[in-house]
Amino acid sequence: MQQIGDPSSSFWDSPIKIPILNSIAAEQHEANWTEMLPLLQKGDSIFTLDTKSTISRVITYFDQGAWSHVATYVGDGRIIEAIGEGAVERSIEAYHDSRYRLGIYRHSGITPEQIDTYIAFMRSTVGDRYSYRKVFLVGLRIVMGIWPTGTARRTTPNMLITRAGLELLRIV
């Protein structure tokens, strides 16, 4: 496990992960950010990785993917996500820093009414406490080799991409 925190270890040499796990120059991030903003639509999923965070890298290691976190775009430059303080609605500007890599994904085949229902549900969770217990249980299952199945509540960010049929629009 020591190699996870070491950016020079062979784990980080995966050709799939390298482009996302490495931070990018502030100028490139700014250009990507400027191109991304007009593409965003309500209901888009914004997957993130904090390239400066060991915890973020540990999550990608166990999840065997590129992303450690996911938020939902709700329109008007706002996202809803579960962070340490709990479920919050805040500005997408929280990720306007080159330390964050973002993957913008869109749900295909979903109606605007379904998106509005989903966003209403997400807004109803704002203020709820973060479920460290669920994270611990999913993590324990993964460590034991029992990959989570079932609903999105029992899955990891990277599993959600395929289970929800998300299409990648842009990497920032």
Buried (B, 14 or more C-beta within 10 A) or exposed (E): EEEBEEEEEEBBEEEEBEEBBEBBEEEEBBEBBEEBEEEBBBBBBBBBBBBEBEEBBBBBBBBBBBBBBBBBBBBEEBBBBBEEEBBBBBEBEBBBBBBBBBBBBBBEEBEEEEBBEBBEEBBEEBEEEBBEEEEEEBBEBBEEEEEBEEEEEEBBBBBBBEBBEBEEBBBB
